[in-house]
Amino acid sequence: MSQAGRKERGEALPYLAQKILFAEEGKCSLSGQSGPRNARGLLAGYQRQLHSALGYVSFVNWALLQLHLQIPFAHESPRKTMSFILGLSRHRAACKRKQDERAEIIRDLIMAVPPFGDLVSDADVAIINKPIAELVHEVQSGQRQAGDLLFVYGKVALKAHEKTNCLTEVMISESRRWLKDGSINFEGPLAGIPISLKDTLGVAGFDSSVGYSSFVGKPFEEDGPMVKMLKDMGAVPYVKTNVPISLLSFESTNDVWGRCTNPHNKKYSPGGSTGGESALLALGGRIGIGSDVAGSVRAPAHFAGIYSLRCSTGRWPRTGGKTSMPGQEGVPAVYSPMTRTMDDLAYFTRSLLQAKPWKYDYTCHPLEWRSDMELEFAQKKKFRVGVMRTDGVVDPSPACARALTMVEEALKSEGHEIVEIDPPSPFEGLVLASILLNTDGCQMFRSFMQPGEWLDAGARQMVMLMEIPRPIKYLYYLWVKYVRKDDIWAELIRDWHEKSSYETWQLVAKRELYRSRWFEWWNKTQLDFIISPPNATPAVPHDGMKEAVASCGYTFLFNLLDYTAGVFPVTHVDKDLDKLPADFQLNKLNGVAQGAYKLYDATDMHGLPVGVQVIGRRLEEEKVVSLMKRIEEILPEKYELLDPRS
């Protein structure tokens, strides 16, 4: 990319020059090495990074990088260097400001009367485990004060944050005011129920930084459509939750708020991009809202052991928030529900769609909750169930395959028909979706970054591959395909570059043709629904997306198709049952699968949740919710949720 192009994107220095000056994982801290002195070392580091991303080490890689890599840092003008340093200073100041602000708010709540720092009691757990409908009735009948619920869930949120760093904006003091000033409608179906929000959602008076320091200090002037509707339904927004910078990761880490950890094992991710939400809900939160563009509510549900539903576009409001990729419509993001229990997921989804979201947001279809569809699949005696055992890219790990088998056997025991399916190529869908999502050449999500700002490991791999010149990339493609004989990785990298408007239109046409093939295939097979793993492995370890960035086909496929899909927890990883077979050979796998399986270790993962995905067709939220509920009821072993007191 030209220097002018970098300047247009707001980069004070080239991306690689930033890596010379600042430690790659240093969270804004200076590396202490000068650019020229460290430039040679960066070449080797950059080469190793590509090796890791591709899963191969070869002289060919090294030669291609020698041709490609340009390190202009030593020749940069003092003016540009000073601009970079000033930008970094602003970035660090913004991060410190938000973290100090959050810490002060939490300290005040802990010292409040009554103190939110109190331990979660048995009485609190009774409230947490009580069905939403009962809590709403108690609030509306005067048996319980909404402020009491806010106090309980506020305590839960602060305890969860202490354990996982899941919170961003803490709005509890404002929530108390909303309960008193008429902002909350206590006649609504969610009267008094505290609700957590992904950091992207706009709330009046609060930032939606989405992990970018450039968004700090820019609070929303008014509530977005989703928040307005929630308050009209009686819900009480009380916290916002952590995300990854770029919103393109199954991890949730950024410079502004820090790293969110898995509530089951702090060495692992809670998922992304709605990972803060899954961590909070797993530890006793009630209901929350996330968004999903490639699995961003479903991967967190799978990683953290909660429930989520990826809604089709047009069912839920999608405006009135911040995003890392405004204008991206190749694979649209959708806001969707996340909850601690299945009953909560059904109640919340039903209530929101009955609230006529199209009256709040122009993007919503005037399609209310269809109780007849919900009832039909609650009562149907025999299902025809398709089993998608693999996405054709990364076969499921033993833990994920075992969870799928548990659901399959439970369905068989109830007399349902199990069908081995051969749908239109899921791998073709992964290639198409990946390119459609990034036709801008990964420019938009980087345009909001400040100099020196940390970028998620997976997103860094995407950027690195995107910026390799096309002729060199094509040579690399030929080597992977014909020397390494890895058709999977070869096809994924072949067209991984910025697209023109003409090329983007062609891709959209391919998307529509692909959707039509799935439509015809489903009509022909006459399936009621499909079950699949939500991911090839359980939760990834921190920074694992460096290896597993392309291992998202089980969820991403259904974003491309715009199908309704839900994930619910089934079991936990067992170090004995789920270990790899003795004859397993990593080097026999394709490059994508190698990346995923480098991270799989049943012993280290012991106790992590494992879920299953239930897939319906487009705009079938009622059906999928009903099916998830039925499947959970017939499982011989009930999934054990985390104790909020733990």
C-alpha positions in Angstrom: 0.0 0.0 0.0 1.3 3.5 -0.8 2.2 6.0 1.9 -0.7 8.1 0.7 -3.1 5.2 1.2 -1.8 4.7 4.7 -2.3 8.4 5.5 -5.9 8.2 4.2 -6.6 5.4 6.7 -5.2 7.5 9.5 -2.1 5.4 10.2 0.8 7.6 11.4 3.2 4.8 10.6 3.0 1.6 8.5 1.5 -1.3 10.5 4.8 -3.2 10.5 6.8 -0.1 11.6 4.5 0.1 14.6 5.5 -3.5 15.5 9.2 -2.5 15.3 8.7 0.3 17.8 6.2 -1.3 20.1 6.0 -4.7 21.6 3.5 -7.0 19.8 1.7 -8.1 23.0 2.8 -5.2 25.1 -0.6 -3.5 25.5 0.7 0.0 24.5 4.0 -0.3 26.2 7.3 0.7 24.5 9.5 -2.2 23.5 12.6 -0.2 24.3 14.2 -1.0 20.9 14.9 1.5 18.2 13.4 0.9 14.8 16.6 0.5 12.7 18.2 -1.8 15.4 15.1 -4.0 15.5 14.2 -4.0 11.8 16.2 -7.2 11.0 14.6 -9.0 13.9 11.2 -8.1 12.7 11.8 -9.8 9.4 12.3 -13.1 11.2 9.4 -12.5 13.5 7.1 -11.6 10.6 8.2 -14.8 8.8 7.5 -16.9 11.9 4.1 -15.3 12.2 3.2 -16.3 8.7 4.5 -19.8 9.2 2.2 -20.1 12.3 -0.8 -18.7 10.4 -0.4 -21.1 7.5 0.7 -24.1 9.5 3.8 -24.7 7.3 7.5 -23.8 7.5 9.3 -23.7 4.2 12.0 -22.0 2.3 9.3 -20.9 -0.2 7.6 -18.9 2.5 10.9 -17.3 3.4 11.7 -16.4 -0.2 8.3 -14.9 -0.8 8.5 -12.7 2.3 12.0 -11.5 1.3 10.3 -10.2 -1.9 7.3 -8.7 -0.1 8.5 -7.2 3.1 9.2 -3.5 3.1 10.4 -1.8 6.3 10.5 2.0 5.7 10.8 2.9 9.4 14.4 3.8 9.3 13.7 6.4 6.6 10.5 7.9 8.2 10.6 11.6 8.9 10.9 12.9 12.5 7.6 14.6 11.9 5.8 11.4 11.2 7.6 9.6 14.1 6.4 12.4 16.4 2.9 12.1 15.1 3.0 8.4 15.9 4.3 9.0 19.4 1.6 11.7 20.1 -1.1 9.3 18.8 0.2 6.6 21.0 0.1 8.9 24.0 -3.6 9.8 23.2 -4.4 6.1 23.0 -2.8 5.2 26.3 -4.5 8.2 28.0 -7.9 7.1 26.7 -7.4 3.5 27.9 -6.3 4.7 31.3 -9.3 7.1 31.5 -11.9 4.4 30.9 -10.3 1.8 33.2 -9.9 4.4 36.0 -13.5 5.5 35.4 -14.8 1.9 35.6 -12.7 1.2 38.8 -14.0 4.3 40.5 -17.6 3.4 39.7 -17.1 -0.1 41.0 -15.5 1.2 44.2 -18.4 3.5 44.8 -20.9 0.6 44.4 -18.9 -1.6 46.8 -19.0 1.2 49.4 -22.7 2.0 48.7 -25.6 1.3 51.2 -26.4 -1.5 50.8 -23.0 -2.5 49.4 -22.9 -4.2 46.0 -19.7 -5.9 47.2 -21.6 -8.2 49.5 -21.3 -12.0 48.8 -24.0 -13.6 46.7 -26.3 -15.3 49.2 -28.6 -18.3 49.1 -31.6 -16.0 48.8 -29.9 -14.3 45.8 -29.4 -17.6 44.1 -33.1 -18.4 44.6 -33.9 -15.2 42.7 -31.3 -16.0 40.0 -32.9 -19.5 39.5 -36.5 -18.3 39.5 -38.2 -18.2 36.1 -38.4 -14.7 34.6 -42.2 -14.8 34.4 -42.5 -15.3 38.2 -40.1 -12.4 38.9 -42.1 -10.1 36.5 -45.3 -11.1 38.3 -43.8 -10.4 41.7 -42.7 -6.9 40.5 -46.0 -6.1 38.9 -48.0 -7.3 41.9 -45.9 -5.3 44.3 -44.5 -8.5 46.0 -40.9 -7.5 45.1 -39.3 -4.2 44.3 -37.4 -3.8 41.0 -34.6 -2.2 42.9 -34.1 -5.5 44.8 -33.6 -7.4 41.6 -31.1 -4.7 40.4 -29.2 -5.1 43.7 -28.9 -8.9 43.3 -27.8 -8.8 39.7 -25.5 -5.9 40.4 -23.7 -8.0 43.0 -23.6 -10.9 40.5 -22.1 -8.6 37.8 -19.4 -7.2 40.0 -18.4 -10.6 41.3 -18.3 -12.0 37.7 -16.2 -9.0 36.6 -13.8 -9.6 39.4 -13.3 -13.1 38.1 -13.4 -12.5 34.4 -13.1 -8.8 33.5 -16.4 -9.0 31.7 -17.8 -5.5 32.2 -17.1 -2.3 30.3 -19.7 0.4 31.1 -21.2 0.0 34.6 -24.6 1.7 34.5 -26.0 0.6 37.9 -26.3 4.1 39.4 -28.1 5.3 36.3 -30.3 2.2 36.4 -31.5 3.1 39.9 -32.4 6.5 38.6 -34.3 5.0 35.6 -36.3 2.9 38.0 -37.5 6.1 39.7 -37.9 8.6 36.9 -40.4 6.8 34.7 -37.9 5.6 32.1 -38.9 1.9 32.8 -42.3 0.6 31.9 -43.4 -1.7 34.8 -46.4 -2.9 32.8 -44.1 -4.6 30.2 -43.3 -8.3 29.9 -39.8 -7.8 31.4 -40.8 -5.5 34.2 -37.8 -5.0 36.5 -35.5 -7.6 34.9 -31.9 -6.4 34.7 -30.4 -6.9 31.2 -26.8 -6.7 30.1 -25.8 -5.3 26.7 -22.9 -5.9 24.4 -20.7 -2.9 24.4 -21.7 -2.0 20.8 -25.3 -1.0 21.8 -26.0 2.7 22.2 -27.2 3.9 25.6 -27.7 7.7 26.2 -24.8 9.2 28.2 -22.4 6.3 27.7 -19.6 5.5 25.3 -19.7 2.5 23.0 -16.0 2.2 22.5 -16.1 -1.3 21.0 -12.5 -1.6 22.3 -11.2 1.3 20.2 -9.6 4.2 22.1 -10.7 6.6 19.3 -14.4 6.0 20.3 -13.7 7.0 24.0 -15.3 10.2 25.2 -18.1 10.1 22.6 -21.2 9.1 24.5 -24.5 8.6 22.7 -27.0 11.5 23.0 -30.0 9.2 23.1 -30.8 5.5 23.5 -30.7 3.4 20.4 -33.8 1.6 19.1 -33.0 -1.6 21.0 -32.5 0.1 24.3 -35.7 2.2 23.9 -37.6 -1.0 23.2 -36.1 -2.8 26.2 -37.1 0.0 28.6 -40.6 0.0 27.1 -40.7 -3.7 27.8 -39.7 -3.1 31.5 -36.1 -4.3 31.2 -33.4 -2.4 33.1 -30.1 -2.1 31.3 -27.4 -2.2 34.0 -24.0 -3.1 32.5 -22.3 -3.3 29.1 -19.9 -6.2 28.4 -16.5 -6.8 26.8 -15.6 -7.4 23.2 -12.6 -7.9 21.0 -11.2 -5.0 19.1 -12.3 -5.5 15.4 -15.3 -7.6 16.6 -13.8 -10.4 14.4 -12.6 -12.9 16.9 -13.7 -15.7 19.2 -11.8 -13.9 21.9 -12.7 -10.7 23.8 -9.6 -8.6 24.4 -8.8 -5.0 23.7 -6.6 -2.2 25.0 -9.4 -0.1 26.4 -10.9 -2.7 28.7 -8.4 -5.5 28.8 -8.8 -9.3 28.4 -12.0 -11.1 29.3 -11.5 -14.7 30.6 -13.5 -17.9 30.6 -15.5 -18.3 33.8 -14.7 -22.1 33.8 -10.9 -21.7 33.2 -9.1 -18.4 33.2 -6.5 -19.7 30.7 -9.3 -19.8 28.0 -11.4 -17.4 26.1 -15.1 -16.9 26.9 -15.7 -16.5 23.1 -16.3 -13.5 20.9 -17.2 -11.2 19.8 -19.8 -11.2 22.6 -17.5 -12.9 25.2 -18.1 -10.5 28.1 -21.8 -11.3 27.8 -21.2 -15.1 27.9 -18.9 -14.8 30.9 -21.4 -12.7 32.9 -24.4 -15.0 32.1 -22.5 -18.1 33.0 -21.8 -16.6 36.4 -25.4 -15.7 37.2 -26.4 -12.9 34.8 -30.0 -13.2 33.5 -30.6 -12.1 29.9 -28.3 -10.2 27.5 -28.0 -9.1 24.0 -25.1 -9.7 21.6 -24.5 -9.5 17.9 -23.5 -12.2 15.4 -21.7 -11.9 12.1 -19.8 -15.2 12.0 -20.8 -16.9 15.2 -20.4 -14.1 17.8 -23.3 -15.1 20.0 -23.0 -18.9 19.3 -19.3 -19.4 19.9 -19.5 -17.6 23.3 -22.5 -19.8 24.2 -20.5 -22.9 23.3 -17.3 -21.7 25.1 -19.0 -20.5 28.3 -21.9 -22.9 28.7 -24.9 -20.6 28.1 -27.8 -20.3 25.6 -28.0 -18.2 22.5 -30.0 -17.8 19.3 -28.7 -16.3 16.1 -31.8 -14.6 14.6 -32.3 -14.0 10.9 -31.8 -10.4 9.7 -35.0 -8.3 10.1 -36.3 -10.0 13.3 -34.4 -7.8 15.8 -33.4 -4.1 15.6 -29.8 -3.5 14.3 -29.4 0.3 14.3 -28.3 2.6 17.0 -25.0 1.3 18.0 -21.3 1.2 17.1 -19.5 -1.3 15.0 -16.1 -2.0 13.6 -17.3 -2.4 10.0 -20.1 0.1 9.2 -21.5 -0.4 5.7 -20.5 -4.1 5.6 -23.6 -5.9 4.1 -22.0 -8.9 2.4 -22.7 -10.9 5.6 -24.8 -8.6 7.8 -24.4 -8.7 11.6 -27.6 -9.2 13.6 -28.4 -8.5 17.3 -29.6 -11.6 19.1 -30.5 -12.9 22.5 -28.2 -14.7 25.0 -29.4 -16.1 28.3 -28.4 -18.3 31.3 -31.2 -20.8 30.8 -33.3 -22.3 28.0 -36.5 -21.0 29.6 -35.1 -17.5 29.7 -34.1 -17.7 26.0 -37.7 -18.7 25.0 -39.4 -16.1 27.2 -37.0 -13.3 26.2 -37.1 -14.0 22.5 -40.9 -14.4 22.5 -41.4 -11.2 24.5 -39.2 -9.1 22.3 -40.9 -10.2 19.1 -44.3 -9.6 20.6 -43.2 -6.0 21.4 -43.3 -5.2 17.6 -39.7 -4.2 17.0 -40.5 -2.8 13.6 -42.1 0.1 15.4 -38.6 1.0 16.8 -36.3 0.2 13.9 -36.9 0.5 10.1 -34.7 -2.6 9.5 -37.2 -5.0 11.2 -39.8 -7.0 9.4 -43.4 -6.6 10.6 -43.4 -10.3 11.7 -44.6 -10.9 15.2 -43.9 -14.0 17.3 -45.8 -17.0 15.7 -47.1 -19.0 18.6 -48.6 -21.6 16.2 -45.2 -22.4 14.9 -43.8 -22.7 18.4 -46.6 -25.0 19.4 -46.3 -27.1 16.2 -42.8 -28.1 17.0 -43.4 -28.5 20.7 -46.0 -31.1 19.9 -44.8 -32.8 16.7 -44.3 -36.5 17.3 -41.6 -37.3 14.8 -38.8 -35.2 13.5 -36.6 -35.7 10.4 -33.2 -34.5 11.7 -30.2 -33.9 9.5 -26.8 -34.4 11.1 -23.9 -32.2 9.9 -21.0 -34.1 11.4 -18.3 -31.9 9.8 -18.0 -28.6 7.9 -15.5 -30.3 5.5 -12.7 -28.2 6.7 -12.0 -29.1 10.4 -13.6 -32.3 11.7 -14.9 -31.9 15.2 -12.7 -32.7 18.2 -13.6 -35.8 20.3 -15.3 -33.6 22.9 -17.5 -31.8 20.3 -18.2 -35.1 18.4 -19.3 -36.7 21.7 -21.7 -33.9 22.5 -23.3 -34.2 19.1 -23.6 -38.0 19.5 -25.4 -37.4 22.9 -28.0 -35.3 21.2 -28.3 -37.7 18.3 -28.8 -40.7 20.6 -31.4 -38.8 22.7 -33.4 -38.0 19.5 -33.2 -41.6 18.4 -34.4 -42.8 21.7 -37.6 -40.7 21.2 -38.2 -42.2 17.8 -37.0 -39.4 15.6 -35.4 -40.1 12.2 -31.7 -39.3 11.9 -30.5 -38.4 8.4 -26.8 -38.3 7.3 -26.8 -35.2 5.1 -24.7 -34.1 2.1 -25.6 -30.4 1.6 -24.1 -27.9 -0.8 -20.4 -27.6 0.2 -20.0 -25.9 3.6 -16.4 -25.2 2.6 -17.5 -23.3 -0.5 -19.7 -21.2 1.9 -16.7 -20.5 4.2 -14.6 -19.2 1.3 -17.4 -17.1 0.0 -18.4 -15.7 3.4 -14.8 -14.9 4.4 -14.2 -12.9 1.2 -17.6 -11.1 1.4 -16.9 -10.0 4.9 -13.6 -8.4 4.0 -14.0 -7.0 0.5 -12.6 -3.8 1.8 -9.2 -5.4 2.3 -9.6 -5.3 6.1 -9.4 -1.5 5.9 -12.5 -0.4 7.8 -11.9 -2.1 11.1 -8.3 -0.7 11.1 -9.4 2.8 10.2 -10.5 3.4 13.8 -7.2 2.3 15.4 -4.8 4.7 17.1 -1.1 4.4 16.6 0.3 1.5 18.6 -3.1 0.1 19.4 -3.1 -3.7 20.0 -5.0 -5.8 17.4 -6.4 -9.3 18.0 -4.1 -12.1 17.0 -6.6 -13.5 14.5 -7.3 -10.1 12.9 -3.5 -9.6 12.6 -3.2 -12.8 10.6 -6.0 -11.6 8.3 -4.3 -8.3 7.7 -0.9 -9.8 7.1 -2.3 -12.2 4.4 -4.4 -9.4 2.9 -1.3 -7.2 2.4 0.9 -9.7 0.6 1.0 -8.5 -3.0 -1.3 -10.5 -5.2 1.4 -11.9 -7.6 3.4 -13.3 -4.6 0.2 -14.6 -3.0 -0.7 -16.4 -6.2 2.8 -18.1 -6.2 2.2 -19.1 -2.6 -1.2 -20.4 -3.5 0.3 -22.6 -6.3 2.9 -23.9 -3.8 0.3 -24.8 -1.2 -2.0 -26.4 -3.7 0.4 -28.4 -5.8 3.4 -29.0 -3.6 1.7 -29.2 -0.2 -1.4 -30.6 -1.8 -3.6 -28.7 0.6 -6.7 -27.6 -1.4 -8.5 -26.2 1.6 -5.9 -23.6 2.6 -5.1 -22.9 -1.0 -8.6 -21.9 -1.9 -9.0 -19.8 1.2 -5.9 -17.6 0.4 -6.2 -17.5 -3.3 -8.7 -14.6 -3.5 -7.9 -13.1 -0.1 -7.5 -9.5 -1.3 -9.4 -6.2 -1.6 -12.2 -6.3 -4.1 -13.5 -3.7 -6.5 -17.2 -2.8 -6.6 -17.6 -4.9 -9.7 -16.0 -7.9 -7.9 -18.1 -7.3 -4.9 -21.3 -7.4 -7.0 -20.1 -10.7 -8.5 -19.6 -12.1 -5.0 -23.1 -11.1 -3.9 -24.5 -12.8 -7.0 -22.6 -16.0 -5.9 -24.0 -15.6 -2.4 -27.5 -15.6 -3.8 -26.9 -18.6 -6.0 -25.4 -20.4 -3.1 -28.4 -19.6 -0.9 -30.8 -20.8 -3.7 -28.9 -24.2 -3.8 -29.4 -24.6 -0.1 -33.0 -23.7 -0.4 -33.6 -26.3 -3.1 -31.6 -28.9 -1.3 -33.5 -28.4 2.0 -36.9 -28.6 0.1 -35.7 -31.9 -1.5 -34.5 -33.5 1.8 -37.6 -32.4 3.8 -35.7 -31.9 7.0 -37.2 -30.4 10.1 -33.9 -29.1 11.3 -30.1 -29.8 11.4 -27.8 -30.4 14.3 -24.1 -29.8 14.2 -21.2 -28.9 16.4 -20.9 -25.1 17.0 -17.1 -25.3 16.6 -14.5 -27.9 15.9 -13.1 -27.5 19.4 -14.2 -26.2 22.8 -13.0 -22.7 24.0 -9.7 -21.5 22.5 -6.8 -20.5 24.8 -5.9 -16.8 25.0 -4.4 -15.6 21.7 -5.4 -18.9 20.1 -7.1 -17.1 17.3 -3.7 -16.7 15.8 -3.9 -20.4 15.0 -7.7 -20.8 14.6 -8.7 -17.7 12.8 -10.2 -19.6 9.8 -11.8 -22.3 12.0 -15.3 -20.8 12.1 -17.1 -22.7 9.4 -19.7 -24.3 11.6 -21.2 -21.0 12.6 -20.2 -18.7 9.7 -22.0 -20.8 7.2 -25.4 -20.0 8.7 -24.7 -16.3 8.7 -24.1 -16.5 5.0 -27.3 -18.3 4.5 -29.1 -16.1 7.1 -30.5 -19.1 8.8 -31.8 -19.1 12.4 -29.4 -21.1 14.6 -29.2 -21.7 18.3 -26.6 -23.1 20.6 -27.1 -24.7 24.0 -24.7 -26.5 26.4 -24.7 -30.3 26.5 -21.7 -31.5 28.5 -18.2 -30.7 29.6 -14.8 -31.8 28.3 -13.6 -35.0 29.9 -9.9 -35.6 29.9 -10.3 -39.3 29.6 -13.3 -39.6 27.2 -12.2 -36.8 24.9 -8.5 -37.3 24.4 -7.2 -37.6 20.8 -6.6 -41.1 19.5 -3.2 -42.6 19.7 -2.7 -42.6 16.0 -3.7 -38.9 15.5 -1.2 -37.1 13.2 -1.4 -33.3 13.1 0.7 -33.0 10.0 -1.8 -35.0 8.0 -4.4 -32.3 8.4 -5.0 -29.3 6.1 -3.6 -25.9 7.2 -6.9 -24.7 8.8 -7.4 -27.9 10.8 -3.8 -27.9 11.9 -4.3 -24.5 13.5 -7.4 -25.6 15.3 -5.9 -28.9 16.6 -2.7 -27.3 17.8 -5.0 -25.8 20.5 -6.9 -29.0 21.5 -5.8 -30.7 24.7 -8.5 -32.6 26.6 -6.5 -32.5 29.8 -6.0 -28.8 29.8 -9.6 -28.3 28.6 -11.1 -30.6 31.2 -14.3 -29.1 32.5 -14.9 -26.6 29.7 -18.4 -26.6 28.3 -19.4 -28.2 25.1 -22.5 -27.3 23.2 -24.5 -28.3 20.1 -26.0 -26.1 17.4 -29.6 -26.4 16.2 -30.3 -25.0 12.8 -33.5 -24.0 11.1 -34.2 -22.1 8.0 -34.5 -18.3 7.5 -36.9 -16.5 9.9 -37.6 -19.7 11.9 -36.8 -18.3 15.4 -40.0 -19.8 16.9 -39.2 -23.2 15.5 -35.6 -23.3 16.6 -36.4 -22.1 20.2 -39.1 -24.8 20.5 -36.7 -27.5 19.2 -33.9 -26.5 21.5 -36.2 -26.7 24.5 -37.5 -30.2 23.5 -34.0 -31.5 22.9 -32.8 -30.3 26.3 -35.7 -31.9 28.0 -34.9 -35.4 26.5 -31.2 -35.4 27.3 -30.5 -38.0 30.0 -28.0 -35.8 31.7 -29.0 -32.2 32.7 -26.2 -29.7 32.0 -24.9 -28.2 35.3 -24.7 -24.4 35.3 -22.0 -22.6 37.3 -22.9 -21.6 40.8 -23.0 -17.8 41.0 -21.4 -18.1 44.5 -18.3 -19.9 43.0 
